[in-house]
Amino acid sequence: MLILLLALWLIIKDESRFLATLVMACGLLSYFFLSIYHLTEPSPLPSTFPLTWSNDYKINGQTLRGFATTTDGQKLYVVYTFSSEQEKKLYENTSLTGVTYLAKGELVEPSPAAHTYAFSMSDYLTSKGAIGIVEITNWSYVEKQTSFVTFLAERRYSIEKHIERTFPKSLVVEAQALLIGEKDQMDDELQRAYQKLGITHLFAISGLHVALISWLFFEGLLRIGVRKELATVVLLILLPVYGVIAGGAPSVWRAVSVVELMMILRMIKLDLPMDDVLAFSFIGFVLLEPGVIFQIGFQLSYLAAVSLVYSGTIFKQTKNELARSFCITLVCQLLVYPLLLYHFYELSLSSFIVNIMFVPLFSLVILPFNLVVFVLTYLPLPLADMLFIVYEPLRHLLTDMIFYMQGLPFQLWSPGKPAILLSCVAMLSVLVSFYYLETRRYGKAIVILFIPALWIHLSPMLYSETKITFLNVGQGDSIVIELPFRKAVYVIDAGGVLRFEQEQWKKTDRPYEVGKQVVVPFLKGKGIRAIDIFIATHADADHVEGAEEVLQEIKMKEIHVTPGSLEQPVMRDLLKEAKKFKVPIKEKMQGTAWHIGEVGFYYLWPQDTFYEGNDDSLVLYMQQRGFTALFTGDLEQYGEQQLIKRYGHLIANLTLLKAGHHGSKTSSIESFVELLQPQLTIFSAGLQNRYGHPHEEVVQRFTSRNLATFTTGVDGTIEIRIRGNTTWSVSKIEKGLVQ
């Protein structure tokens, strides 16, 4: 579809039909090639095999992860676990690029995504051109290859360490990001602030950086008397060197390749339009590394460049630099917005204004300062330290301003992930609006843009079914209930990770967070912008530890908790965030009920205000005409017996049951299962969890009665759709396994 849109655009721009046909043919051939490449199964590894490390690797906590190649050129994602702190330090203090090990290990299947909106390891490997994951059990050093690439990798490593030694701690991450493209150490909260303001691209080395560095170097050579021709040749040689040192991201190579091609064409006195140069760069990139076409950075980089190349007529209509700056930002943001929504499910609205200030600030002040002071740190004089004394407090003020700005309301538009067809319609509307902007028909341009955007915004609210989704959050619970036409959204628990004490050297820089990495992407992907009620069934980490992460990103109107649970330590973070965002927290117990349309909700348990643990879980009963469901938290034997005694007639012959306590031996007792006879039971439990949930004996109680069961850790995220009186269906949302 996107290829067809591109061909249509070429025809609109009065290009030849032959060229449009050629673009379509090449695009389709590339698609089929990449599809076959993506489906290729990796061949088994021998008992021992040599691996040579690339420059794309990270050490985090107890593990070393990254990409290495075999002797036959196959690329693998390698995972190695350190045996001691001393071994970790040994690997941290040297560059691994070009180092060859004789390894023992086995290929393992990448864990599928928790759901369709979560990170997919399989897609990531494809985008990097890797054939699979290998977990190393043992290896021995063979040699370190000496080549120009390894030499540059060592220079990059030494620059990274030099910045850490010579820059103030608060400025290290910024300098590493701007100078060598290293952003792994960036603080999560600050990175999220940049995302909300739509300025993360300023920390990606791209055309702005390459152009500035090329100009500074070229002018510097001319000032010291080097002839223009020789300066051009020197720059041609050094730009690829800078590309490697800068990390080799798609945006870097796009900028470097375009500048190189333009200089070569000028040297041979050949005039070639910028769009053709960009096209040659694109084709060369994809031929060298086919999987790169799946990388989001690659897609955004070239799409943004295309928007600037073809929008000269629009820019000429501006009367001053401020208006031109706004137009450049507007054009770039409009062309990439369907792609941003498709990949990230949200769009920064403030970016249209904020970039007018931040792009000049970074390009004229922050980036040049970091370049100059970096050079000065190699001099014995304390010039760099003197500049840091002035710059660091100013930079802190800018950071404070960024945090303040990102906290303002209406920063993000979060309509959810649009369907691919709707994304193409949005992209087509942008192209058509550009045509109207060029011809100064601004009213039509706005209307053309607004209609698909409104469609994208409203589409998540146009379904007529009730949806109940059991998220695969590993060993924990998280359930999302969506009523027809989004009349209400309820979330029961938000998963969490049971944290165990570790030695300091084993701790990761960015620990796994279920709320942030599983629950929030699902809610945003579905276009859920607010949760009417968040229900924390009880105070266990695997139910509520992720709740504050959800609250930081998704508005909650109120929170329901079981009486007495707020005093538990695990609830502190949720209480803190609720107070910060002024979300009311209400203790609930049996007897509370409410209706939305034809759907009724009733709390059946607990009966008192004294919190004792699992058996005081909030139990929610739901009824929509003939469909009934029971969500039991971690209810165990005593609680189930009390439900039988008090509500036997109500819960008998149930449609859907969320089994208590992940299917442990202490739950789903015989009499409870016999009474409920649920048509479908969901066990929310992690794959191969240490507790053995759901217990085989418990599962047998259901299967012996021919009652269907699913387990999230095995079957992935599960969605139930309720239509009409009693019609309902079950589907798995991209089977995922989360341990």
N, C-alpha and C positions, 0 to 999 in steps of 0.2 A: 504493500500500500504506500509506504513512504517513497519507494522507488518511482511509483506511478506519479506521486505528487511532484517529485523532482523533475520528471520528464515533462509534466504539465507546466511547471514553472519555466522551464527552458523554452517551451513553445510561446508562453506569454511574453517572455523577454526577447522574442523574435529570433531565437536561435533556430538552426536548421532542424528539420524533422529527422534527418539522418542522425544528428548528434543526440537527439532525444531518444531515438530507438537504440542507439549504441549504449547510452547510459542505462536503459532498461535491461538490455541484454547482459551487459557486464554485471549489473547489480544482481540479476537473477542467477547468473553463473556463480558469483561470489557467495550468494545465499546457499545454493545447493552444496557448494564446496565446504562451507563452514558447517552446514548441517551434518554432512558426512563426517567431517573432522570432529565435530562435537560428540558423535555417536560411536567413535572408534574406541574399542575396548583396549586397555593397556595389556601388553603381553606379560606373562609371569616373570618375576625376577629370579635370577640364579641365586644359589646359596650365598655367594659373596659377589659384590659388584662395586666398581669404582664410582664415586660421586665427586663432582667438582662444583664447588659453591659459586653461585653468581653473587652479584652485589645486592641482591634483594633478600635480605634476611633480618630477623629481629631476635633479640634475647629478652625474654620477659619472664620474670620469676624463675622457675626451675627448668624452663624449656627453651630450646633454640629451634626456631621455625623459619623456613624460607625455601628458596628455590635452588636446586642444583641440577646438573645435567649428567647423564651417563655417557659412556664412551661412544655410543651410537647416536648421541645428540638428543635423546629423549629428556624432556624436562619433568622433574618430579618436585612435589612439595614435601619437604623433609621435616620430620619432627624428631628431635633428640632430647632426652631428659638427662639433665646433669645429675651426677651421683653425689656431688659434694659442692660446698661453697668455693673451695679452692679451684675445682675444675671450672666452675662458672666464671671466676675471675680471670682464669687463663684465656678463655674464649673472648671475654669482654675487652681484654687489653691488646687485641690484635685484629687485623682485618682478615676475614675468612675468604674474601673474593679470590678465586683461583686456586684455593687449597683443595687438594684431592685426598679423599679417604677411601680405604677399602672397607666397605660396610656390609653388615649383616642386618637384614630387616625384612619386612613383608608389606606388600601393598594392602591398604585398608580402604574400605568404601567410605567416601565422604558422607558425613551425616546429612541427610536431607533437611531442608528448611523446616522450622517448626510449623510454619504455615506459609501461604503464598506471598505474604507481605514481609517476611523475615529474611535475613541474610541467607543466601544459598552458597554453600561451600563449593558445590559442583559448578555453578555458574562462575564463581571466582576463579577456579582452576582453569576453566575453559578460556576465560578472558586473559589469563596469563600464559596460555599455551602449554599447560602442564597436563600430563596424562593420568595423574593420580597422586595419592598420598602414600608415603612410605614411612613407617615408624621404625626407627633404628634401634636395634637391640645391642649392637656392639660395632665399633669401628676402630680402625688404626690409621694413623697418619701415613701418607705415601710421599707427597711432595707438594710444593707450592709452585705453580706455573708462573713463569716470568713472561709477561706480555705487556703491551702498552695499556690494555684495558685494566689489568691488575695494578699496574703502576698508578693509573688514574684513580682507581678505587682506594688505594692506600692514601693518595693525596686527599681524597674526599674524607676518609676516616680521620686523617690528621687534622684537617680543617675543623671537623666536628669537635674533636677533642680540644683543639686550640681555642675555639669559641667558648667551650665550657670553662676553660682555665682563665681566660682573659676578660670575658664580659661579665658584668654584674648578673647575678643569678636570675633576676627578674627579666633580663633582656636576652638571655641565652636562647630561649625557644623562638622568639621573633627573629633573631639573627640567623639561626639555623634554618628556619623556614624560608626566609627571603633569599639567603645566599646559596644554600645547598639543597633546598627542598625537603628538609627533614622536619616533620611536624608531629612525630610520635609522642613527644614529651609535652605537647600542649595541654594545658589544663582543660578538663571536660567542660566546666562551667563557662570558661572564656570561649572555648570553641563553639559551644551552643549559642552564646551571645552573638558571635560573628555570624552564625547560621541564621539566627532570627533577623539580623539586620541585612542579610544578603551580601556580606562582604568577605566571605571565606576565599573567594577567588583572588583576593589581593595577596594571599599568602601562597598561592600557587605560582611557581615560576613559569612565566608565559611570555607572550609577545612584548609586554611592557618591560620586563626585566631584560630580555634579550636585546631589545632595541636600545635601551639605556646603556647597557654594558657595551654593546657594539659601538655606539656613538662615542662613549667615553674613551674606549680603547683606540678607536680610529682617530679621533681628534688628538688624543695624546701622542700617537705616533707622528701625526702631521706636525705637532708643535715641537717635537724634538728633531725635526728635519728629515724624517723618513718620507720618501716619495709616495705619492698617492697610489700608484700601481703596486708597489711593494707592500704598502700598508693593507691594501685589499687582499693580497695573497696571504699575508700573515693572519688576517682576520678569518679568511676562509679555513685556514688550518686550525686556528684556536677555537672557533665556535663549536665544532663537534667535541673538542676537549671539554669546553664548558658544559656542554650537554650531558656528558658522562658525570662530571663532578657535581652538577646540579641535580643528579638523581635520575635522569632519563625518563621523567614522566611524559605522557603523551603531549601535554601542553608545551613542554620544553622542546621536544623534537619537532613538533609542528612549527614552532617559531624559528628554531634553528634551521630546519630544512628550507623554509620559505625564504629566509634571509640569504642562505647559501645559494639557492637557485637564482634569486634576483641578482646577486653579485656576479655570478657566473655568466648570466645572460648579458649583463652590462659589459663585462670584459670581452665577450665575443660579439658585442654590438648587435644583439638579437633582442627585438622588442616582443615581449610576451605579456598578455594581460595578467593582472594579479589573480583573477579567478582560475586561470589555467595553471598558474604556478601552484596555487593552493590545491588544485585537483591532482597535479603530479605528486605533490607532497603526500596527499591522502592515499593515492594508489600505491606509492612506494612503501608507505607505512604498513598498509594492509598486506602487501605481498611479503614483506619481511616478517611480519608477525600477525597472522590472520586473526588470532583470538582477540587482538586489541580492539576490534570493532565492537566488542561487547563491553568494553570499559566505558563507564559513564564519563570519566574525565576526557577521554578521547572524543566521545560524541559531543559533549558540551563545548570543547575547545574548537573543533572544526565548525560547529554550527554557529557559535558566536563570531568566528572569523568571517564566515559566509555572510552573516547579517551586516557586518561592517563593509565588506567589499561591494555588496549590491545596494547599499543605501546612500550612496553619494548624493543622489538627487534630493533626498530628504534632508540631508545635512546642509546642503547649499541654501535651503530655505531659511536657515537660522540667521539672525542678525548680530549675535554676539557670542562670546565664548561660553557664557553660562547656558544660553539656550542650546548651543551645540553639544555641550556636555550632557544636558538633559536628554537630548535626542539620541545621542550615542547609547546612553544607559537604557532609554526606552526601547530602542530597536533591539539591542542585545537581549534584554529581559523578555520582550514579547516573543522573540523567535524561539527562545529556549524554554518558555514556560510550559508548553505541553510535555516536553521531555522531563523537566523537573518534577512536574506532578506525577508523571508515570513512574519515576524512580523513587521519589521521596515523599509523595502524597501531600506536599504542602509547598507554599510559595511565600517568600518574604515580600510583603506589600511595601514596607518601608524602604526596600532596596532601590526603588525608583527615585527616591529623594536622597537617601543617605549616600549613595555612590557619587553624587555630584560633589559632595564634600570630601569623601574619603579617597576617591581615585586620585585627585590632584595631591592630596596630603601624602599618600603613600608614594606616588611617582616622583614628586618634587622634593619631599622632605625625608620621609622615613627610610625609603630604599636607598637614596644617595647617602644619607647619614650612615647607615649600616655598612655600605661599601667603603666609605672613607675611613670610618673608625676601625673597620676590620684591617685595612692596610696599615693604619697607625699602630695597631697592637703588635705588629712585628718589629716596630722601631724601639730602640732602647729608651727613647724619651717618653715622659709620662703624658704625652699629648692626648692619648685616648682616654686616660683616667680623668683628665680635666674636662673633656667633652661629656663623659658619662655623668659627671657631677651636675652638669646643667641639664642633660637630656633625660636622665632617669626619672626625676620628679615630674617632668612634663609628660613623659610617657605614662606614668602612673595616673596622672590627671585624665589623660585620654582614655585609659582603661576604665577608670571610674565613670567617665561619661558614656562609654560604650555599654557598661552594665546598666546605667540609668536609662539609656535609650531603649535597650532591649526589654526593659521592664514595663514600658508604656503599653497600653492596650491596643488591640487590633494590629499587632505586628504581622501575624501570619494568616494566610488563607489556607484552610485545610479541608479541601473538598473530597479527599480520598483519591485512590488510584483510579483514573478513568480507564474505561475499556479501550483497547487498541484502536478500534474504529473511531471512538469519540476523540482520542488523541490525534488521529489523523485529520478529523474534521476541524479540530482546534488549530492544528498546524496550517491547514489550508486557509482557514479564516485569517490567520496572521499574514500569510502571503498575499491574500487578496486585499487586506487592509493596507499593506505596504504600497500596493498599486494605487489605492485611493489617496494615501498620504502623498505620494509623488505628484499626483494630479490636483493636490490641494482640496480634495473633497473630504474634509475631516469628519463631517457628520456621518457619512456612509462608513468610513473607516471604523468609527467608534461602534456603530450598530453591528457591523460584521464581526468585530471582536467580542462584543458583549453577548451575543446570542449563544455561541458555543460555551463561553465561560459560565453563563447562567445555567445551561444544560448540565455542565459538569458539576456545578454546585448543587443542583436539585436532584440529580440522578440517584444518589444514595437514599433519598427519602421517598422514592416513587414506588417501592415494592409493597405488595399487599400481604406478605406472609409475616408471621412471627418467626424469628430466628433465635435458636439457642446454640451457642458455640462453646464447646469444651476445648480450651486451648491446651496445646502440648507444652506445658511449662516445666517438664521434667517431674521431679518428685515434689509435687505440690498441686494446688487447685487454682484455677481461674476460669470463670464461666461468664459469658457475655450474653445477655438477653436483649434482643431488639424487637420492639413492638411494631406492628404495621405502620408504614408511613412515618417512621421515627417519632411516634407519639411519646415514646420514652425509651431510655436505654438504662439497663441495670447491669452492674458488674459485681459478681460474687467472688471475692478474693482476687489476689493479683500475683499468686505464686511467690517464690522466694527461694533463697539458697541457705541451707544450714551451714553456717561458717564454723570451721574448726581452727583451733590455734595452730599456726605454722611458724617455723623458724623464719626470721626476717628475710633471709636471702631467697626463700621459696615464694614469697608473696609477689603477686603480679602487680604491674603498674596500674592496670585497669581491670579489676576483678569483674567476673561475669555477673551481670545484673538482669534478672529475669524481667522485671518490670520495664526497664528501659529497652531491652533487646528483643523481647517477645511480645509482651502485652501492648506496649505503646505503639509499635509498628502495626500491629493488627488493628487497633482502634483507629489510627490515622489512615491506614490503608482502606478501611471501610468508610471513611469520611465521618467518623464519630467525633464531634467537636465538643460534646458535653456529656457527662454521665449524670443522670437524674438522681440515682441512688447508688452509692458504693457500699456493699455489704461485706464487712469483715466478720466472717463467721466466728472466729475465735483467735486468741493471741498465740499463734504458732508461726514461726518464721516462714515455713513453706506455704503459708496462706497470706500473710500480710507484709512480709519483708519488702516486696516489690511495690507496695501500695503508694509510698511516698514518691517513688519514681514516676508512677502514673499521674499522681496529683500535680507534679511539677510541669507536666506537659498537657494534660487534659483537664478541663474544668470539671469539678465535681460540685453538684448543688447541695448534697448532704451525704453524710456518712452514717451508716447504722452499725452498731457494735453490740456484742452480747454484754449484758450487765456485769460490771466488775472487771472486765478485761483491760480497761484503759490503764490500770495500775501496773500492768506487766511491762517489763523493760523493752520487749520487742515492739511495743506500741509507741515508744517515745518519738521516733522519727516521723511517724504518721501524724501524731499530735502536733509536733512542731510545724510541719508543713500545712496542716489544716488551719492552725492559728495564723500562719503567715498569709494564707490565701482567704482567710475568713470563711471557712467552710464549717457549718454547724455539724457537730457530732452528737448523735442521739442513741441512747441505750434502748434496745428493743427486746421484747420477750413475747411469750405466747399471748394471743389475743389481738395483736395489731393486724389490721387488714386494710387493703385499698384496692380500687378497681380503676382500670384504664380501658374504656370501651367495654368489650366483652371478655377481657382478661382480668382475672382476679388473683391477688396475691395475699397469702396468710402466713404469719409466723406461728408455728406450732410449738416451738421450744426455744429457750428454756422457760422454766416456770418460776424461778426465784432469782434473786439478785446476787447470790453468792457464787463467785466464779471458782470452779474447780478444775477446768481443763477441757479435754475433748468432749465430754458428755454435757458440756454447757454450750456447745456450738449452736449458733442461730440456725434453725431449720426452717426453710422456706417451702411452702406448698403453692403451686401455681395451677390454675385451671383456665382453660380456654375451651368452652363448650365441652366436647367429649374427650379432650386431651388433658391429661393430668400429669404433673411432674413434681418430684420431691427432691430437694437439694439439702443434703444432710451434713455438710461440713465434715468434721471428724467424729461424728456421733458413734458411740460404741454400744455395747450390749445393754447397759442400764437405760440409756436414752431410747434405744429402739423398743425396749419392753414398755417404757412409759408411753411411747407413741401408739403402740398396739392397744394399750389399756384405754387411752384417752380418745384416739382418733381412728380406731379400727375400721369403722364403717366408711370413713372419708378416704383413707389411703388404700383401701383394698382395690385389687385389680388396676394397678397403676399403669400409666403409659410409659413414663420415663423415670428412672431412678439414677441419681448420682450417689453411688455407693459410699457409705461412710468410711472414713479413715483409710482411704486408698485401697480398700479391700483387705485390711488386716484380719488376723484371726479373731480379734476382739469385736468385730463388727459383722453386719449382715448375717445375724443368727438365723437358724432354721425357721423359727416361728415367724420372723420378720419377712423373710423371703417368701414363705408359704402364704402369708396374708397378702403381700403386695402383688405378687405374680407380675412383675413389671415386664412389659413387652420388650423394653430395651434398658440395659444397665450400663452405665459408664463408670469405669474405674480410672481415676485420675492418678497415675503413678508413672515414675520414670522408668526408662528402659534399664533392665538389669540393675535395679536399685538394691542397695545394701540390705534393705529390710525384707526383700522377697515379696513385695506387694505387686499385684494382688495375690494373696495366698492361694495355692492350688486347691485347698479344701474349700475355700470360700467360693471360688469360681465354679467348683463342682456343684455347689448348692443351686446355682442358676442353670448350668448346662444340663443337670440331671432332670430338670423340669422343662427342658427345651426352651429356655429363656435366653434371648440373644444378649451378648456382652461385647463391649469394646474396651480397650485399654489405651489411653492416650500415648503412653510411651511406645507402644507397638504399632498402633493404628494411626497415630498422629492426631492433628487437630480435627475434631469431629463437629459437623454442623447438622442440626435438626431443623427442618423447615415445616411449619404448621400452616396448612391451608384449609379454609372452610371449616366444616364441623369436626371431622375426625381424621381428615387426610393429613398425613405427615410423611416425610422422607428423611433419609440419612445420607450424608455424603462426607467424604474425607477431603479436607482442604490441603492438598499437596502434602501427602504423607510425610511426616517429619519425626525424627528421633532426637530427643534432647535428654541427655543423661544428667 
